[in-house]
């Protein structure tokens, strides 16, 4: 395991989608490990880079404007940065939004992966490529946690896009010998999660209500079950994958299921409230093709990478609620 050789130069990493939750945490991790860190975003809008500022790393990262779904931009950013490691995190990552805009989900997600892989194949063979894939590729509702050997059956445009990108990554690895791997990440949360995700929607509502808001939180199907981990730990798994001499795909998960009802109950409990007193269920938010439960088996990552999830759901929720309550007290938490 690990990088070989006597090159003592600072390693250089390129993170696409650096403004997102995972991009920001990964950037911080890589800086701590002595990397020179570059990142891409479609347009350099400082407001969108708030996560990097919140983690205190904005001034230490070089951010480039690039749309890697365009072949010329993908080639140009690799030519300019010449990274040792490429972490492809950029994507339209909302499952619910993918149903509203399937073409806008499929096209950029797949095309960005193809253009980056092809630039690596043609002119940047020494680059190690990581794709952020998703447990959504499996579809869900299997009685046991999914393993790397299980077949995909995506049940959303987002899952379909990720599955296509994953198979393209496998194809370039097997056909062209590039060092390319996929991290099949199940749900992972943090205070940097967008409020478009139901987990942050819940913690933000609990925080506002605890500070005096009279709002009611509207939820969909609270019986669904998910495998929730902690985002800062999951980006560490990404880095570990890139350090392997041979590229291998790994599931990154906790292997433990919790319902959305449990998540809501625990979030409101953090602020001393009963969740049912402040929530409403709206069947219009139910999905016709809802994945009832989905979890992954992290055994291979533990055995081969030495990685395992360490932060339990109660602690994740506590961290998120306390962060949101602090924002609410300062008037910085947006109203719904």
DOPA-6503 format. One record per residue: residue number from 1; x, y, z of N, C-alpha, C, CB in turn. Coordinates in steps of 0.02 Angstrom, whole numbers, m for minus. Glycine has a CB too. Example, Ala and Ser with C-alpha at 12.3 -4.5 7.8 and 13.67 -1.06 7.14 Angstrom:
     k      n_u      n_v      n_w     ca_u     ca_v     ca_w      c_u      c_v      c_w     cb_u     cb_v     cb_w
     1      660     m284      390      615     m225      390      660     m165      390      565     m224      452
     2      642     m112      354      684      m53      357      645        2      394      704      m30      286
This chain:
     k      n_u      n_v      n_w     ca_u     ca_v     ca_w      c_u      c_v      c_w     cb_u     cb_v     cb_w
     1       42      m59        0        0        0        0       44       62        0      m47        0       60
     2       18      116      m32       52      180      m26       92      196      m88       96      181       34
     3      110      260      m92      150      283     m148      223      264     m137      143      358     m156
     4      254      241     m191      324      224     m188      365      280     m221      339      156     m222
     5      430      276     m212      473      324     m247      505      374     m200      433      361     m299
     6      551      414     m228      590      461     m188      575      534     m206      664      448     m197
     7      518      547     m238      499      614     m257      475      651     m195      444      614     m312
     8      515      701     m174      499      737     m112      461      802     m126      563      753      m75
     9      442      814     m188      404      874     m203      334      870     m173      399      885     m279
    10      306      930     m160      239      933     m132      190      902     m182      219     1005     m115
    11      150      852     m162      101      824     m208       48      876     m225       68      761     m179
    12       21      871     m285      m28      920     m309      m94      883     m324       m2      957     m372
    13     m148      910     m298     m214      880     m309     m260      930     m343     m244      856     m243
    14     m304      903     m385     m356      942     m418     m423      912     m397     m348      943     m496
    15     m467      954     m370     m534      933     m348     m586      968     m391     m545      947     m272
    16     m623      931     m431     m679      962     m466     m738      966     m417     m699      922     m530
    17     m776     1021     m422     m831     1030     m375     m807     1046     m305     m874      968     m373
    18     m756     1087     m300     m725     1101     m235     m770     1142     m190     m660     1136     m245
    19     m822     1174     m218     m865     1216     m176     m917     1176     m137     m901     1267     m220
    20     m924     1111     m152     m974     1071     m117     m950     1045      m50     m993     1013     m160
    21     m995     1010      m15     m979      983       51     m915      940       48    m1038      941       78
    22     m915      890        6     m858      844        3     m795      879      m22     m875      785      m41
    23     m803      923      m71     m745      958      m98     m710     1000      m45     m766     1002     m155
    24     m749     1033       m3     m720     1076       49     m683     1034      101     m773     1118       82
    25     m716      980      124     m683      938      174     m622      903      146     m733      886      201
    26     m625      882       84     m567      850       53     m509      899       46     m586      821      m16
    27     m525      961       25     m473     1011       19     m437     1022       86     m503     1077       m5
    28     m475     1027      140     m445     1036      206     m401      977      224     m500     1045      259
    29     m425      916      211     m385      856      226     m320      856      187     m425      793      211
    30     m323      870      123     m263      868       82     m213      921      102     m281      875        9
    31     m237      980      121     m191     1032      145     m156     1008      209     m229     1098      159
    32     m192      976      252     m162      949      314     m109      897      299     m216      919      359
    33     m116      863      242      m69      811      223      m12      839      179     m105      755      186
    34       m9      905      171       47      935      136       39      942       61      106      897      148
    35      m22      939       36      m34      945      m36      m39     1019      m56      m97      908      m56
    36      m23     1031     m119      m43     1093     m153     m111     1077     m183       10     1116     m209
    37     m161     1117     m165     m230     1100     m183     m258     1151     m232     m274     1097     m121
    38     m285     1124     m287     m321     1163     m337     m392     1137     m341     m285     1160     m408
    39     m438     1180     m361     m507     1158     m368     m541     1194     m425     m545     1169     m305
    40     m595     1164     m450     m633     1196     m503     m704     1210     m480     m635     1151     m565
    41     m731     1263     m508     m801     1280     m502     m820     1313     m568     m815     1327     m440
    42     m883     1310     m587     m902     1336     m653     m888     1410     m660     m975     1323     m665
    43     m898     1447     m606     m882     1519     m606     m857     1535     m536     m944     1563     m626
    44     m807     1577     m531     m779     1594     m466     m823     1646     m433     m706     1619     m472
    45     m869     1622     m393     m916     1663     m356     m900     1652     m282     m992     1645     m372
    46     m873     1703     m249     m850     1695     m180     m907     1673     m134     m820     1759     m155
    47     m969     1692     m151    m1025     1671     m109    m1032     1595     m110    m1090     1704     m133
    48    m1017     1563     m166    m1024     1491     m171     m966     1454     m137    m1029     1469     m243
    49     m913     1491     m121     m854     1460      m90     m856     1467      m14     m790     1492     m118
    50     m915     1479       14     m921     1490       86     m897     1431      127     m992     1506      104
    51     m904     1371      101     m883     1312      140     m807     1314      151     m904     1247      105
    52     m770     1334      100     m697     1338      107     m679     1391      159     m664     1355       39
    53     m715     1447      159     m702     1498      210     m721     1473      279     m741     1563      193
    54     m776     1437      284     m797     1412      349     m746     1364      379     m865     1378      344
    55     m712     1327      336     m661     1281      360     m593     1314      366     m655     1222      312
    56     m589     1379      348     m527     1417      357     m473     1401      306     m501     1405      424
    57     m492     1378      246     m442     1357      197     m446     1395      131     m448     1284      184
    58     m493     1442      124     m502     1475       59     m437     1507       34     m556     1529       65
    59     m399     1540       77     m340     1574       55     m282     1529       37     m318     1621      107
    60     m288     1465       50     m234     1418       37     m247     1375      m24     m222     1375       98
    61     m301     1388      m59     m321     1347     m116     m325     1389     m179     m388     1312     m102
    62     m302     1362     m234     m309     1396     m298     m372     1371     m333     m246     1386     m343
    63     m420     1415     m342     m484     1396     m372     m485     1421     m444     m544     1425     m332
    64     m505     1377     m490     m506     1392     m561     m577     1388     m588     m460     1343     m600
    65     m595     1433     m632     m660     1430     m665     m654     1382     m723     m683     1501     m690
    66     m693     1328     m721     m692     1278     m775     m756     1238     m773     m630     1232     m768
    67     m782     1224     m831     m840     1179     m838     m813     1114     m867     m896     1210     m883
    68     m799     1066     m824     m765     1005     m847     m812      960     m887     m737      967     m788
    69     m876      979     m894     m920      942     m940     m905      960    m1013     m994      957     m924
    70     m862     1011    m1023     m839     1031    m1090     m769     1002    m1101     m839     1108    m1098
    71     m759      970    m1158     m695      937    m1171     m636      985    m1166     m696      905    m1240
    72     m642     1044    m1196     m586     1091    m1195     m569     1114    m1125     m601     1151    m1239
    73     m620     1126    m1084     m607     1148    m1015     m574     1092     m975     m673     1170     m981
    74     m597     1031     m984     m568      974     m948     m494      966     m966     m606      910     m964
    75     m479      971    m1030     m410      965    m1052     m368     1023    m1027     m406      962    m1129
    76     m395     1083    m1031     m357     1143    m1012     m340     1143     m937     m396     1205    m1029
    77     m386     1122     m895     m372     1124     m823     m320     1072     m804     m436     1113     m782
    78     m321     1015     m836     m268      965     m822     m201      989     m848     m286      897     m855
    79     m200     1021     m907     m138     1049     m933     m109     1103     m887     m149     1078    m1003
    80     m154     1144     m859     m131     1200     m818     m107     1177     m749     m187     1250     m810
    81     m143     1131     m718     m128     1111     m649      m77     1054     m646     m191     1091     m613
    82      m82     1008     m693      m40      948     m695      m37      914     m626       31      966     m718
    83      m95      890     m603      m98      861     m536      m69      791     m533     m169      860     m511
    84      m52      770     m473      m36      699     m462      m99      659     m450       12      693     m402
    85     m148      691     m417     m211      657     m401     m269      701     m422     m216      640     m326
    86     m318      671     m455     m378      706     m478     m438      675     m443     m385      702     m556
    87     m475      716     m407     m535      694     m373     m595      726     m407     m533      713     m296
    88     m634      684     m442     m690      709     m481     m753      705     m439     m699      670     m548
    89     m771      761     m408     m829      765     m364     m886      806     m395     m810      795     m297
    90     m872      844     m447     m922      888     m476     m979      848     m506     m891      934     m529
    91    m1040      866     m487    m1099      834     m515    m1161      870     m492    m1102      759     m496
    92    m1216      857     m526    m1282      876     m500    m1299      820     m452    m1337      886     m558
    93    m1299      834     m387    m1299      780     m338    m1364      771     m300    m1245      791     m290
    94    m1416      805     m319    m1480      797     m285    m1523      745     m320    m1518      865     m282
    95    m1542      692     m283    m1584      640     m312    m1652      668     m331    m1593      582     m263
    96    m1683      707     m287    m1749      734     m302    m1747      781     m361    m1778      770     m242
    97    m1696      824     m365    m1691      871     m422    m1680      834     m487    m1635      921     m410
    98    m1650      775     m484    m1636      738     m546    m1700      715     m580    m1591      678     m532
    99    m1753      705     m541    m1818      687     m572    m1848      746     m609    m1867      662     m518
   100    m1836      806     m584    m1863      866     m617    m1824      884     m679    m1862      924     m569
   101    m1758      870     m679    m1715      889     m735    m1669      831     m753    m1674      953     m717
   102    m1696      777     m780    m1654      719     m794    m1598      733     m844    m1696      663     m819
   103    m1613      770     m896    m1561      783     m947    m1505      825     m918    m1592      819    m1008
   104    m1523      874     m875    m1473      916     m845    m1433      879     m792    m1505      978     m814
   105    m1456      822     m771    m1419      779     m726    m1374      731     m764    m1467      741     m681
   106    m1402      698     m814    m1365      647     m850    m1308      676     m891    m1411      609     m896
   107    m1322      726     m932    m1272      750     m980    m1208      776     m946    m1301      805    m1022
   108    m1212      825     m901    m1149      851     m872    m1113      800     m829    m1163      912     m831
   109    m1150      758     m792    m1117      709     m749    m1077      658     m790    m1168      672     m706
   110    m1107      633     m843    m1073      583     m884    m1018      615     m927    m1123      547     m930
   111    m1033      672     m958     m984      703    m1003     m922      726     m965    m1016      762    m1039
   112     m931      753     m905     m872      775     m867     m826      716     m852     m893      809     m801
   113     m855      659     m834     m814      600     m820     m777      576     m882     m859      543     m793
   114     m811      574     m938     m779      552    m1000     m722      598    m1020     m830      549    m1057
   115     m734      664    m1018     m683      712    m1041     m622      711     m995     m712      783    m1044
   116     m632      705     m931     m575      702     m885     m536      638     m894     m598      710     m813
   117     m571      582     m898     m536      518     m908     m498      517     m974     m586      461     m906
   118     m527      545    m1025     m494      544    m1090     m432      589    m1090     m542      565    m1145
   119     m436      645    m1054     m377      688    m1049     m322      653    m1011     m395      755    m1015
   120     m340      615     m959     m291      575     m922     m261      523     m968     m323      542     m861
   121     m303      487    m1005     m278      434    m1049     m230      460    m1102     m337      400    m1083
   122     m247      517    m1131     m208      541    m1189     m144      577    m1169     m250      587    m1230
   123     m146      619    m1117      m88      662    m1105      m66      665    m1032     m103      731    m1128
   124     m102      634     m986      m85      640     m915      m88      571     m882     m132      689     m879
   125      m48      525     m909      m52      455     m887      m31      445     m815       m9      413     m932
   126        7      491     m787       30      483     m718      m22      505     m666       94      521     m707
   127      m76      535     m689     m127      560     m643     m169      502     m616     m173      612     m678
   128     m181      503     m551     m226      454     m521     m295      486     m517     m200      433     m450
   129     m344      450     m544     m412      477     m551     m459      443     m501     m438      466     m623
   130     m496      484     m465     m548      459     m419     m615      486     m440     m532      479     m346
   131     m665      442     m446     m734      462     m460     m775      454     m396     m764      420     m517
   132     m812      506     m379     m859      501     m324     m924      471     m349     m871      571     m290
   133     m932      406     m339     m992      371     m360    m1041      369     m301     m976      298     m384
   134    m1093      330     m305    m1147      335     m255    m1182      269     m243    m1197      387     m277
   135    m1204      259     m181    m1245      202     m165    m1312      203     m202    m1258      200      m91
   136    m1332      261     m228    m1393      265     m267    m1390      223     m330    m1407      338     m286
   137    m1330      202     m350    m1324      159     m409    m1356       91     m398    m1250      150     m427
   138    m1360       68     m336    m1389        3     m322    m1465        3     m325    m1366      m21     m255
   139    m1495       59     m311    m1567       63     m311    m1595       56     m242    m1596       10     m355
   140    m1585        0     m209    m1608       m7     m140    m1657      m64     m129    m1639       56     m118
   141    m1678      m71      m66    m1728     m119      m44    m1702     m191      m41    m1787     m116      m89
   142    m1636     m201      m42    m1608     m267      m31    m1606     m279       44    m1536     m273      m62
   143    m1619     m341       65    m1625     m356      136    m1558     m350      173    m1654     m425      146
   144    m1503     m361      137    m1437     m356      167    m1398     m298      136    m1397     m423      157
   145    m1348     m271      171    m1309     m216      142    m1277     m236       76    m1255     m193      192
   146    m1273     m189       31    m1243     m201      m34    m1167     m209      m27    m1259     m144      m83
   147    m1140     m252      m69    m1067     m260      m75    m1045     m238     m144    m1046     m334      m60
   148     m980     m235     m154     m953     m215     m218     m971     m264     m274     m877     m208     m214
   149     m991     m325     m256    m1008     m376     m305    m1081     m372     m328     m994     m445     m277
   150    m1122     m332     m295    m1193     m329     m312    m1205     m289     m375    m1232     m300     m255
   151    m1257     m308     m412    m1275     m273     m474    m1309     m207     m459    m1320     m318     m517
   152    m1302     m160     m506    m1334      m96     m500    m1405      m99     m530    m1293      m40     m535
   153    m1450      m63     m499    m1518      m55     m525    m1543       14     m504    m1566     m112     m500
   154    m1513       67     m533    m1530      135     m511    m1603      151     m522    m1487      186     m547
   155    m1631      189     m475    m1703      206     m479    m1714      281     m480    m1740      175     m420
   156    m1665      316     m505    m1670      389     m514    m1623      409     m571    m1654      427     m448
   157    m1637      466     m604    m1589      491     m654    m1519      503     m624    m1615      556     m684
   158    m1517      525     m561    m1453      536     m528    m1415      470     m521    m1463      567     m458
   159    m1448      417     m497    m1416      352     m491    m1393      325     m558    m1462      304     m458
   160    m1434      337     m610    m1416      315     m678    m1353      350     m702    m1474      327     m726
   161    m1350      416     m690    m1291      454     m710    m1228      430     m675    m1302      529     m697
   162    m1234      417     m610    m1176      394     m573    m1155      324     m595    m1192      393     m498
   163    m1203      281     m610    m1185      214     m634    m1149      218     m701    m1248      171     m640
   164    m1172      261     m745    m1139      270     m810    m1067      295     m801    m1178      319     m855
   165    m1058      344     m756     m991      369     m743     m946      316     m712     m995      430     m697
   166     m975      276     m668     m936      222     m637     m912      172     m690     m979      186     m584
   167     m957      150     m734     m936      101     m784     m887      131     m834     m997       75     m822
   168     m891      196     m847     m842      227     m889     m773      227     m854     m863      300     m907
   169     m773      238     m789     m710      236     m751     m680      166     m754     m722      257     m678
   170     m722      115     m745     m698       45     m749     m671       31     m819     m755       m4     m732
   171     m706       56     m870     m685       44     m939     m617       74     m953     m736       73     m987
   172     m605      135     m930     m539      167     m942     m484      132     m903     m541      241     m923
   173     m501      107     m845     m451       69     m806     m433        4     m841     m478       54     m735
   174     m483      m32     m863     m471      m98     m893     m447      m95     m965     m533     m139     m888
   175     m470      m45    m1002     m453      m41    m1073     m388       m4    m1086     m508       m8    m1111
   176     m374       47    m1045     m317       90    m1058     m265       89    m1003     m340      161    m1068
   177     m279       56     m948     m230       50     m895     m220      112     m853     m165       31     m924
   178     m267      159     m854     m260      218     m813     m275      200     m740     m307      275     m837
   179     m245      238     m694     m256      227     m623     m320      262     m604     m195      252     m580
   180     m376      227     m610     m442      257     m600     m484      212     m556     m477      269     m668
   181     m516      243     m505     m557      204     m460     m620      244     m441     m518      186     m397
   182     m670      208     m416     m733      238     m393     m741      225     m318     m793      210     m432
   183     m761      277     m284     m783      270     m215     m859      269     m215     m755      326     m169
   184     m889      214     m195     m962      207     m196     m988      228     m127     m985      132     m213
   185    m1001      293     m121    m1018      323      m57    m1093      321      m44     m992      394      m54
   186    m1111      296       15    m1180      302       37    m1189      370       72    m1200      243       84
   187    m1249      384       96    m1264      451      122    m1214      472      175    m1335      452      151
   188    m1192      534      171    m1145      561      221    m1161      635      231    m1071      551      198
   189    m1165      654      294    m1192      719      313    m1141      760      353    m1255      710      354
   190    m1157      824      361    m1114      869      400    m1149      937      404    m1043      876      369
   191    m1122      983      444    m1150     1051      444    m1143     1087      378    m1118     1092      498
   192    m1101     1062      333    m1092     1094      268    m1140     1068      215    m1021     1085      244
   193    m1184     1023      234    m1234      997      188    m1282     1053      168    m1272      937      219
   194    m1303     1054      105    m1350     1104       81    m1419     1090      112    m1354     1104        4
   195    m1458     1143      122    m1526     1136      149    m1574     1106       98    m1552     1202      173
   196    m1552     1094       37    m1595     1059      m10    m1599      985        7    m1569     1068      m82
   197    m1554      961       50    m1555      891       73    m1598      887      136    m1483      865       87
   198    m1637      834      142    m1685      829      196    m1652      828      264    m1728      767      187
   199    m1592      800      270    m1559      797      335    m1544      868      361    m1494      757      330
   200    m1517      910      318    m1502      979      339    m1567     1018      347    m1455     1014      289
   201    m1616     1003      306    m1682     1035      314    m1709     1023      384    m1731     1009      260
   202    m1700      962      409    m1724      944      476    m1684      980      530    m1719      868      486
   203    m1618      977      527    m1578     1008      580    m1586     1084      582    m1505      990      572
   204    m1593     1114      523    m1602     1187      520    m1670     1206      549    m1597     1212      447
   205    m1722     1168      533    m1789     1183      561    m1789     1175      637    m1842     1136      529
   206    m1759     1121      661    m1756     1111      734    m1721     1170      768    m1720     1046      750
   207    m1667     1194      738    m1630     1250      766    m1671     1314      767    m1565     1262      728
   208    m1704     1329      710    m1745     1390      708    m1803     1387      757    m1772     1401      636
   209    m1836     1330      761    m1893     1323      806    m1871     1330      879    m1928     1254      796
   210    m1813     1301      894    m1786     1308      962    m1772     1380      980    m1723     1266      970
   211    m1757     1421      929    m1743     1492      940    m1804     1536      931    m1688     1514      893
   212    m1863     1505      927    m1924     1544      928    m1966     1544      865    m1908     1612      944
   213    m1943     1512      812    m1983     1510      750    m2047     1469      761    m1942     1480      692
   214    m2101     1492      730    m2165     1455      735    m2178     1412      674    m2222     1504      744
   215    m2129     1402      632    m2138     1363      570    m2154     1290      586    m2074     1367      527
   216    m2181     1256      537    m2189     1183      540    m2147     1152      484    m2265     1162      533
   217    m2111     1102      502    m2068     1067      454    m2110     1018      414    m2010     1030      491
   218    m2109     1023      349    m2148      979      305    m2102      925      277    m2182     1019      248
   219    m2119      863      290    m2079      806      268    m2120      760      224    m2052      768      328
   220    m2085      718      186    m2117      666      146    m2121      601      185    m2080      656       80
   221    m2099      548      154    m2103      481      183    m2049      472      237    m2097      427      129
   222    m2069      474      300    m2020      469      354    m2003      397      372    m2046      506      416
   223    m2033      349      339    m2017      279      354    m1957      254      314    m2077      235      339
   224    m1933      293      264    m1876      270      225    m1815      264      270    m1862      319      166
   225    m1771      218      253    m1711      205      293    m1649      216      252    m1712      133      322
   226    m1599      247      283    m1537      260      248    m1477      245      293    m1535      334      225
   227    m1420      240      261    m1356      225      293    m1318      292      295    m1316      169      253
   228    m1320      326      353    m1292      393      359    m1225      393      395    m1341      439      396
   229    m1174      422      363    m1109      431      394    m1089      504      397    m1057      391      355
   230    m1027      516      416    m1001      583      429     m953      603      373     m966      588      498
   231     m969      657      337     m933      676      277     m857      682      286     m960      740      252
   232     m832      714      340     m759      719      346     m723      651      347     m741      757      409
   233     m757      600      373     m727      533      373     m729      503      303     m763      488      423
   234     m780      518      265     m787      488      199     m735      516      150     m857      500      172
   235     m717      579      156     m665      605      111     m597      574      128     m661      682      116
   236     m587      553      190     m525      518      207     m522      452      169     m521      506      283
   237     m579      419      161     m580      357      122     m561      371       49     m650      324      125
   238     m583      428       22     m564      446      m46     m488      450      m53     m596      514      m66
   239     m457      483       m5     m385      491       m7     m350      423       m2     m361      537       49
   240     m374      380       42     m344      314       50     m347      274      m15     m379      276      106
   241     m402      280      m51     m407      244     m115     m354      266     m164     m477      255     m146
   242     m339      331     m164     m289      357     m211     m218      337     m193     m294      433     m214
   243     m207      313     m133     m140      293     m112     m124      220     m128     m131      304      m38
   244     m173      183     m153     m162      113     m169     m121      105     m233     m229       76     m176
   245      m77       57     m234      m36       45     m294      m79       23     m353       17       m8     m279
   246     m132      m15     m340     m177      m36     m392     m246       m6     m378     m181     m114     m396
   247     m279       23     m429     m344       54     m418     m399        3     m407     m362       99     m477
   248     m438       13     m355     m492      m33     m336     m552        9     m315     m470      m82     m278
   249     m612      m15     m330     m674       20     m311     m696       m5     m242     m730        8     m364
   250     m718       42     m200     m738       24     m132     m805       56     m114     m685       45      m82
   251     m845       19      m76     m903       48      m43     m880       83       20     m956       m7      m27
   252     m908      144       30     m893      183       90     m960      195      125     m857      251       72
   253     m968      166      184    m1033      168      218    m1023      149      291    m1084      121      183
   254    m1078      150      329    m1076      126      398    m1102       55      404    m1116      173      443
   255    m1145       35      358    m1178      m30      362    m1237      m31      410    m1128      m81      384
   256    m1257       27      435    m1311       32      485    m1368       74      456    m1285       64      551
   257    m1429       49      463    m1488       84      438    m1524      122      494    m1537       34      405
   258    m1548      181      477    m1591      220      521    m1647      250      478    m1552      277      559
   259    m1705      259      506    m1760      289      469    m1756      365      472    m1828      264      496
   260    m1790      397      424    m1793      470      425    m1831      494      487    m1827      496      361
   261    m1879      454      510    m1914      471      572    m1866      473      631    m1971      420      586
   262    m1820      424      634    m1770      424      687    m1727      487      683    m1726      362      682
   263    m1708      506      622    m1666      565      613    m1702      626      640    m1648      574      538
   264    m1765      634      621    m1803      693      643    m1812      692      719    m1871      696      609
   265    m1830      634      746    m1841      629      818    m1778      648      857    m1862      558      837
   266    m1720      625      834    m1658      639      869    m1637      712      862    m1602      593      843
   267    m1650      741      803    m1632      811      793    m1672      856      840    m1644      832      720
   268    m1737      845      845    m1778      887      889    m1764      872      962    m1852      875      874
   269    m1745      810      977    m1727      794     1046    m1665      834     1068    m1713      719     1053
   270    m1621      849     1021    m1561      888     1038    m1578      957     1065    m1517      896      976
   271    m1636      983     1046    m1657     1049     1070    m1715     1044     1119    m1675     1094     1011
   272    m1727      984     1145    m1778      974     1196    m1849      978     1171    m1769     1025     1248
   273    m1861      959     1108    m1927      963     1079    m1950      895     1054    m1929     1014     1021
   274    m2015      885     1050    m2046      825     1021    m2058      839      947    m2113      806     1059
   275    m2029      798      904    m2030      814      833    m2101      815      805    m1988      764      795
   276    m2144      772      828    m2212      769      801    m2251      834      813    m2250      710      832
   277    m2232      872      863    m2267      935      878    m2250      990      828    m2250      958      948
   278    m2199      978      787    m2174     1032      743    m2167     1011      670    m2108     1057      769
   279    m2194      953      653    m2187      929      584    m2255      910      555    m2141      869      583
   280    m2256      909      488    m2315      889      450    m2292      844      394    m2354      950      422
   281    m2330      792      380    m2314      749      323    m2357      769      263    m2327      674      342
   282    m2325      775      206    m2360      793      144    m2347      739       92    m2336      864      117
   283    m2399      703       73    m2391      647       26    m2368      670      m43    m2455      609       20
   284    m2374      734      m57    m2349      759     m121    m2273      755     m125    m2372      832     m132
   285    m2240      748      m68    m2168      741      m66    m2145      668      m72    m2140      772       m3
   286    m2193      622      m72    m2175      552      m80    m2154      540     m154    m2235      505      m61
   287    m2105      497     m164    m2084      480     m232    m2120      416     m253    m2008      471     m237
   288    m2141      414     m316    m2175      354     m341    m2129      294     m345    m2205      368     m410
   289    m2064      308     m353    m2014      254     m359    m1967      257     m299    m1975      261     m425
   290    m1996      267     m240    m1956      278     m179    m1914      217     m161    m2001      297     m122
   291    m1851      228     m145    m1808      176     m117    m1822      173      m43    m1732      189     m132
   292    m1850      118      m20    m1871      113       50    m1812      108       97    m1917       54       59
   293    m1760       71       78    m1702       64      121    m1640       50       78    m1712        7      173
   294    m1583       74      102    m1521       65       64    m1462       73      110    m1517      116        5
   295    m1420       21      113    m1359       24      153    m1304      m14      119    m1371       m4      225
   296    m1243        1      137    m1184      m30      106    m1143      m68      157    m1142       22       72
   297    m1107     m118      133    m1062     m158      174     m991     m131      167    m1066     m234      154
   298     m963     m101      220     m896      m72      214     m839     m120      229     m891      m13      261
   299     m852     m185      228     m802     m235      250     m738     m231      208     m832     m305      246
   300     m745     m222      143     m685     m222      101     m642     m161      116     m705     m222       26
   301     m674     m103      125     m635      m43      142     m599      m51      208     m682       19      144
   302     m632      m83      256     m600      m94      321     m541     m141      315     m651     m121      371
   303     m550     m195      277     m498     m245      271     m438     m221      231     m526     m308      239
   304     m450     m184      177     m396     m167      131     m370      m96      140     m419     m176       60
   305     m412      m50      163     m391       19      172     m380       36      246     m443       66      143
   306     m405       m6      291     m403       10      361     m451       65      380     m333       29      380
   307     m503       74      339     m551      129      350     m615      102      380     m566      167      285
   308     m643      138      427     m710      123      451     m741      187      478     m709       68      506
   309     m807      191      474     m843      248      501     m838      248      577     m918      248      478
   310     m825      306      606     m814      310      678     m867      353      713     m746      337      693
   311     m899      398      677     m946      444      708    m1017      418      698     m939      516      678
   312    m1052      406      754    m1119      379      750    m1170      432      733    m1137      347      815
   313    m1231      410      717    m1282      457      694    m1300      508      748    m1344      419      673
   314    m1305      489      811    m1322      537      863    m1271      595      865    m1324      503      931
   315    m1207      578      858    m1156      630      859    m1158      674      796    m1086      598      866
   316    m1171      643      740    m1177      682      678    m1234      733      684    m1189      636      617
   317    m1291      709      708    m1349      753      716    m1334      808      767    m1411      713      738
   318    m1302      791      822    m1286      842      872    m1241      896      843    m1251      809      933
   319    m1191      876      805    m1146      925      773    m1184      971      726    m1089      888      735
   320    m1229      942      687    m1267      982      638    m1316     1029      673    m1305      935      591
   321    m1351     1004      724    m1400     1047      758    m1365     1103      795    m1441     1005      808
   322    m1310     1089      829    m1274     1142      865    m1248     1195      816    m1217     1112      906
   323    m1223     1174      760    m1199     1221      709    m1257     1264      685    m1168     1183      649
   324    m1314     1233      670    m1371     1272      645    m1401     1316      699    m1424     1225      618
   325    m1400     1294      761    m1426     1337      814    m1382     1398      824    m1431     1297      880
   326    m1318     1390      817    m1273     1447      821    m1288     1497      765    m1199     1425      818
   327    m1299     1471      704    m1316     1515      648    m1382     1550      661    m1319     1475      583
   328    m1431     1513      687    m1497     1543      701    m1492     1599      752    m1546     1489      726
   329    m1453     1590      803    m1444     1641      854    m1413     1705      826    m1402     1615      912
   330    m1371     1696      775    m1339     1754      745    m1377     1781      685    m1269     1736      724
   331    m1436     1752      672    m1476     1775      617    m1449     1757      549    m1484     1848      620
   332    m1409     1704      546    m1375     1685      483    m1404     1622      452    m1301     1675      496
   333    m1456     1593      483    m1486     1533      456    m1547     1552      415    m1505     1483      513
   334    m1545     1540      349    m1601     1561      306    m1667     1530      328    m1587     1542      233
   335    m1720     1568      320    m1787     1541      334    m1811     1500      274    m1838     1598      349
   336    m1856     1452      285    m1877     1409      230    m1920     1447      180    m1916     1349      257
